[in-house]
Amino acid sequence: MSAQWKLVPGDEVSFLNEVGGGVVLANVGRDSVKVRTLDGFELVYPVRELVKNTIDPSRAVGDHQASLRAADDRLAERIQRDKGRGASVQNGGKAHDPSVDPAVMEVDLHLHKLVEDESLLSDSEKLRFQLEFFERRLNTAIRERKKRVIVIHGVGEGVLREEVRKALQYYEGVRFDDADPRRYGYGATAIDILHY
């Protein structure tokens, strides 16, 4: 990482892989920083998933530009990783894998996969964070015209599952049901997105 992209506390950043941004609070290790998001959460992010906002707000990196940069970075990583299996710019950096359906997005809401230290959050903050993350990913899937989203919420007491399904009732053009238990167990919901 070049010195010009070094993040320091106080820097405003945008997220590459999701909508929004925040302010850097502290460096965590060599390649991560703690960020207070616009929603007020303090989360740890890898530096490679952040874009430093410029001082001039008229030239700030917008969500669209950040997503384009992220897409370019992901493409370069895929091409490098799968170079010997036919990955190229022309095929989107994808090696042939018949088990992966590009029309399906999986969203894992297990908290340990979303935050560095979940002990810093109260139960209501954990649930709110998971639901906001779910809605951001669902909106991304709709925007990218995915046909199906698999939400992995776990079995637990069923609170997260019910809240996800309540949120889905406010979306037009979606149908949902339990995901295939042979593949996901009983802790996932399949959402079909109907594009008109």
N, C-alpha and C positions, 0 to 999 in steps of 0.2 A: 504494500500500500504506500503510495507516495505521500510525502510530507503535507502536500496541499489538501489531502483528504483525511488527515488526522483529525479525529473528533475530540473535543475538549468540553468539559462541563460548561453549560450555557449555550452551546451550539443548538440551533433549531434544525431539525431533521425531518425528512419525509420517509415513509416506509416504501420499499420497493415492491414487496409482495402483497401489500394490502393497502386499503385507503387510509389516509390520515398521516399523522406525524406526532412530534412532540419536542421536548427539550432534553438534551443530554444532562444527566445529573452527575454521573461518575464513570470512570473507566473500570471495567471488570475484567481482569486478566489482560491478555495481549490483544485479543481480537473481538472483545465484546464491550458494550457500554450499557449502563442503566439509563432508561429513558422514562420521563414522565409523559405519558401520552396525553393527547388532547382531552381524553375521557377522564384523566386524573389517575390512571393506574401507573405504578412504577414497575416496569418490566425490563428484563435484560434482553438485548438484541445483538446478534452478530453484526459487526461493523459493515460487512459486505452486503447486508440487507437494508442499509440506510443510505440516504443521500443528504448531504449537508445543504441546507437552504442558504442561498446567497443573502448578503446584507440588504441588497436592493429588492424590496418586495415585488417590484414590477418584473424582475428577472428570476424570481424564485422558481424552483423546479416544481411543476404541477404534478398532480397524480398521474396524468396521462404520460408526461415525459418520464417520470420515475418508472412507470410500468414498461415503457419502451426500453429504457436502460436495463431494467431487470430482465426483460425478455431477451435482449441481446446477450446479456451475461449468461443466462441460462442456456441459450443456444450455443454459445462458445464452449461452455462446460460440457454439454451433451456431445458436441462434435468431438471434443478432445477425449472424452471418456469412451465413446463408442466408435472411434475412428476406424478400427479394424473390422467393424460389423456393418459398414455401409452408411454411417451417419455423414451427412453433408448439409451445407446451407440449403441446397435445393429441396431436400426432404425434411427440412425443419430440424435437423440434427438428431433425428430419431432412427435408431437401429430397429430392425424388424423384431417386434415382440408381439406375437399373436394374443397373449393373455391381457394386454393393456388396451382398453377401449378409450379412444380420445374423447368420446362423447360423454364419458362418465367422470365425475369428480368425487373423490372421497374426502370427507372432512372429519378428522378425528378430534373430538372435543375433550378427550382425557386431559385434565389440567396439567399433569406432569409433562405433557408434550407442548403445552402452550406457554408456560411460565417457568422461570428458573427456580423460584422459591415460593411455592403456594402457601407456605405458612404465614406469609406477610398479609394475606387476604382473609377477610371474614367470609363466612359461608355465603352471605348475600352478595358480596363482591365477586366471589368465585363464580356463582351462578350468573350474575350479570355479565361478567367478562366472557364466559362461555357462550352465552346467548348473543352478545354483540359480535363475537368472533364468527359464530354460526351465520348470523345475518349478513355480515360482510362477505363471507365466502359464498353464500347463496346468491347474493346480488352479483358477485363476480361470475358465477356459473350462468346466471340468466343473461348477463351482458355478453358472455362468450358463447352463448347459444348452446350450452351443454344440454343433453337430453335427460340426464339423470344425475342426481347427487345422492351419495350414500353418506349419511350422518352417523358416525360411530359415537354413541353417547354412553355406552356401557349399560349394565343392568341396574346395579345399585338399588336404591329405593324407588326409582322411576321418576324422580322429581325433574331431572334434566330432560328426560324423554317427553314428559307431559308439557314442559315449558316450550320445547322445540315444536311440538305439535300444535300448541296454542298459537305460537308465532306464525306457523304456516297457514293458519286459518285467515290471516290478513293478506295473503298473497293470492292474486288471481292467476289462473293458469297453471296451478300445481296440483298434483295428486300425490298422496303419500300413504305408505303402508309399511309393515315390517319388512326389513331387508331379508334376503335369503339366509335362513339360519344355518345352512350347511357351510356357507362361506363366512358369515359375520357373527354367528351365534345369535343370541336373543337381545343383543344390545345395540341394534342399529335400525335406522329408519331409511327407507328408500323413497326418494322424492322424484317424481317424473315431472319434467318441465314441458309444458305444452306451448310451443311457439306458434303463434298464429300468423 
